[in-house]
Amino acid sequence: MNRGDDEMQEELIIKKLRSRGCRITKQRRLLISIMLNDDCSCCKEIYYKAAAEDATIGMATVYRMVNLLEEAGIINRKIHVAGE
């Protein structure tokens, strides 16, 4: 995926969140960008990458954002059990 596609996806996500009444903060934009552009397999990875760019982001912010995106139907977290 190229940068233009990522930007378009980012704007679609932002539009969907706004339609649900969510404010789009600098931190939320950063988290969306990280999730779209980086290969993160868990919230901790997202947090470490985000905290490297903005030290004010907390782990709870990441979890809230992931939950918000999941509730909005934007992402789907799957639970993977070893051996299945």
C-alpha positions in Angstrom: 0.0 0.0 0.0 1.4 3.4 -0.8 1.2 6.6 1.2 -1.7 8.0 -0.7 -3.8 4.9 0.1 -2.8 5.2 3.8 -3.9 8.8 3.9 -7.2 7.9 2.2 -7.8 5.2 4.7 -6.9 7.5 7.6 -9.4 10.1 6.4 -12.1 7.4 6.1 -11.4 6.2 9.6 -11.5 9.8 10.9 -14.8 10.4 9.1 -16.4 7.3 10.6 -15.2 8.3 14.1 -16.5 11.8 13.7 -19.9 10.4 12.6 -20.0 8.6 15.9 -19.4 11.9 17.8 -15.7 11.3 18.5 -13.2 14.1 18.7 -10.1 13.6 16.6 -7.1 14.6 18.7 -3.5 14.7 17.8 -3.0 11.5 19.8 -5.8 9.7 18.0 -4.4 10.8 14.6 -1.0 9.5 15.6 -2.4 6.1 16.8 -4.4 5.7 13.6 -1.3 6.5 11.5 0.8 3.9 13.5 -1.8 1.2 13.1 -2.0 1.9 9.4 1.6 2.2 8.6 3.4 -0.1 11.0 3.2 -3.8 11.5 2.0 -4.0 15.1 0.6 -7.2 16.6 -0.5 -5.9 19.9 -1.3 -2.8 21.9 2.1 -2.7 23.6 3.8 -2.4 20.2 1.5 0.4 19.2 2.1 2.1 22.6 5.9 1.9 22.3 5.9 3.4 18.8 3.4 6.1 19.8 5.3 7.0 23.0 8.5 7.4 21.0 6.8 10.2 19.1 4.6 11.6 21.9 5.7 11.0 25.5 2.3 12.1 26.7 0.5 9.0 25.3 -0.4 6.4 27.9 -1.1 2.8 27.6 -4.7 3.4 28.5 -5.1 5.8 25.6 -3.9 3.0 23.2 -6.4 0.5 24.7 -9.2 3.0 24.6 -8.5 3.8 20.9 -8.3 0.1 19.9 -11.6 -0.5 21.7 -13.2 2.5 20.0 -12.0 1.3 16.6 -13.3 -2.2 17.3 -16.7 -0.9 18.4 -16.9 1.2 15.3 -16.3 -1.9 13.1 -13.0 -0.4 11.8 -10.8 -3.1 13.1 -11.3 -6.7 14.2 -9.1 -8.1 17.0 -8.9 -11.9 16.8 -7.8 -13.9 19.8 -5.3 -16.5 18.7 -4.8 -19.6 20.8 -1.6 -21.5 20.2 -2.2 -24.9 18.7 -5.4 -24.0 16.8 
